[in-house]
Amino acid sequence: MKKNNTRNTVIGLVILAIAVLVIFFLAINTPDKEAETVQITAATKQLAKDYDLAYPSTPRAVVTEYAEITRCLYASDTEEEQIKGLAEQMRRLFDDELIANQSFDDFYDSLRSEIAIYREKNKVVSSYSVSSSTDVKYETNEYGSMASLYLSINVRQDGVINTIKEQFLLRQDADGHWKIVGWVPADGAKE
């Protein structure tokens, strides 16, 4: 009879020890309800990019980055404090001459005004397309190595999609990075 009591006591202690371990592991692995959750949006992804470490390698990739930043800027879920960071990211894609033509404050104010108009009119950049790699035109002239290509941005308003087509001009800088010199509306472009 003593053997049964000892055995039952040992089994009881083992079960108790297992229960304590399970409760301990559950307590450690239970997420903190007060912990702030960070929502990853297209804007936060764009803001996390470091162009010093990984600058887009081709003219097409630069214009694609520009288009993605533009899409983020006009998105309804982009927060006001993200707009400034996105504007800074966009200007990092610009050629020094383009940057010299407008101060950051003027650029930012103009951008915020345009975004406000888009939001007021319920306009959204729904999609975009960039010229294929084979459609990029390259030339070398007195200004350096240049590239020209097209960006089409589809803007949706009240179920209607309008396409804005622009021609971009890029120049390769001393570090071999393609920078946006400027852009103009392409033939047949709508706004």
C-alpha positions in Angstrom: 0.0 0.0 0.0 2.9 2.3 0.7 4.2 1.8 -2.8 0.9 2.9 -4.3 0.9 6.1 -2.2 4.4 6.9 -3.2 3.7 6.2 -6.8 0.5 8.3 -6.7 2.5 11.1 -5.0 5.2 11.0 -7.7 2.6 11.0 -10.5 0.8 13.9 -8.9 4.0 15.9 -8.6 4.9 15.2 -12.2 1.5 16.3 -13.4 1.8 19.4 -11.3 5.2 20.2 -12.7 4.0 19.8 -16.2 1.0 22.1 -15.5 3.4 24.7 -14.1 5.6 24.5 -17.2 2.6 24.8 -19.5 1.3 27.9 -17.7 4.8 29.4 -17.7 5.3 28.9 -21.5 1.8 30.2 -22.2 2.6 33.3 -20.1 5.8 34.0 -22.0 4.4 33.4 -25.5 1.1 35.4 -25.0 1.4 38.6 -26.9 1.1 41.8 -24.9 -2.3 43.3 -25.5 -0.9 46.8 -25.0 1.8 46.3 -27.6 1.3 48.6 -30.5 0.8 46.9 -33.9 2.5 48.5 -36.8 0.5 48.3 -40.1 2.8 47.8 -43.1 1.5 50.0 -46.0 2.9 50.8 -49.4 3.9 54.1 -47.9 5.8 52.6 -45.0 7.6 50.2 -47.4 8.6 53.1 -49.6 9.8 55.1 -46.6 11.9 52.2 -45.4 14.0 52.1 -48.7 17.5 53.3 -48.4 18.7 54.7 -51.8 22.2 55.0 -50.4 22.4 51.3 -50.1 20.3 50.2 -53.0 19.6 52.9 -55.7 17.6 51.7 -58.6 20.0 50.5 -61.3 18.2 51.5 -64.6 16.2 54.4 -65.9 13.1 52.2 -65.9 13.7 51.2 -62.3 14.0 54.9 -61.3 10.8 55.9 -63.0 9.1 52.9 -61.4 10.2 54.1 -58.0 8.9 57.6 -58.8 5.6 56.1 -59.9 5.3 54.0 -56.7 6.1 57.0 -54.5 3.4 59.0 -56.5 0.9 56.2 -55.9 1.7 56.3 -52.2 1.4 60.1 -52.0 -2.1 60.1 -53.4 -3.3 57.0 -51.5 -6.1 57.7 -49.0 -4.3 55.6 -46.3 -1.1 57.7 -46.5 -0.9 59.7 -43.3 0.0 63.4 -43.3 3.4 62.8 -41.6 4.4 60.3 -44.2 3.9 62.8 -47.1 7.0 64.8 -46.1 9.2 61.6 -46.0 7.8 60.4 -49.4 8.5 63.9 -50.9 12.1 63.6 -49.6 12.4 60.1 -51.1 11.1 61.4 -54.4 13.6 64.2 -54.5 16.4 61.7 -54.0 15.5 60.4 -57.5 15.9 63.9 -59.0 18.9 65.3 -60.8 20.8 68.1 -59.0 19.7 70.6 -61.6 16.0 69.7 -61.1 16.5 70.0 -57.3 18.1 73.4 -57.7 15.0 74.8 -59.6 12.8 74.5 -56.5 13.4 74.5 -52.8 12.2 71.5 -50.8 9.6 73.7 -49.0 8.1 75.0 -52.3 8.1 71.5 -53.7 6.5 70.1 -50.5 3.8 72.9 -50.3 2.9 72.4 -54.0 2.7 68.6 -53.5 0.5 68.9 -50.4 -1.8 71.3 -52.3 -2.2 68.9 -55.2 -2.8 66.0 -52.9 -5.5 67.9 -51.1 -7.2 68.6 -54.4 -7.0 64.9 -55.4 -8.5 63.9 -52.0 -11.2 66.5 -52.2 -12.2 65.2 -55.6 -11.9 61.6 -54.6 -9.2 60.9 -57.2 -6.9 57.9 -56.7 -3.9 56.7 -58.6 -5.1 53.2 -59.4 -2.2 51.9 -61.4 0.7 52.9 -63.6 2.9 51.5 -66.3 6.4 52.3 -67.3 8.0 51.8 -70.8 9.5 48.4 -71.2 13.3 48.2 -71.0 13.5 47.9 -74.8 11.6 51.1 -75.3 14.0 53.3 -73.3 15.9 55.6 -75.6 19.6 56.3 -74.8 21.9 59.0 -76.1 25.1 60.7 -75.1 25.4 64.5 -75.7 27.1 67.5 -74.2 24.9 67.0 -71.0 26.1 63.4 -70.5 24.5 60.0 -70.8 20.7 60.6 -71.1 17.7 58.3 -71.2 14.1 58.9 -72.2 11.0 56.8 -71.4 7.3 57.1 -70.7 5.1 56.7 -67.6 1.4 56.3 -67.8 -0.6 56.9 -64.6 -4.2 55.8 -64.3 -6.3 58.1 -62.1 -9.7 56.9 -61.0 -12.4 59.3 -60.1 -16.1 58.3 -59.6 -15.5 55.0 -61.4 -13.9 56.7 -64.5 -10.3 56.1 -65.2 -8.2 58.8 -66.9 -4.7 58.2 -68.1 -1.9 60.7 -67.7 1.0 60.0 -70.0 4.4 61.7 -69.4 7.8 61.5 -71.0 10.7 61.4 -68.5 14.3 62.5 -69.2 17.0 61.1 -67.0 20.7 61.7 -66.8 23.4 59.5 -65.4 25.4 61.2 -62.5 29.0 60.8 -61.5 28.1 57.7 -59.4 26.4 56.0 -62.3 22.9 56.6 -60.9 20.2 57.6 -63.3 18.5 60.8 -62.0 15.3 62.4 -63.2 16.0 65.7 -65.0 12.4 66.4 -65.8 9.2 65.3 -67.4 6.6 66.7 -69.8 3.1 65.6 -70.8 3.3 63.2 -73.7 1.3 63.6 -76.9 -2.3 62.7 -76.4 -2.0 63.0 -72.6 -5.1 63.6 -70.5 -5.3 65.3 -67.1 
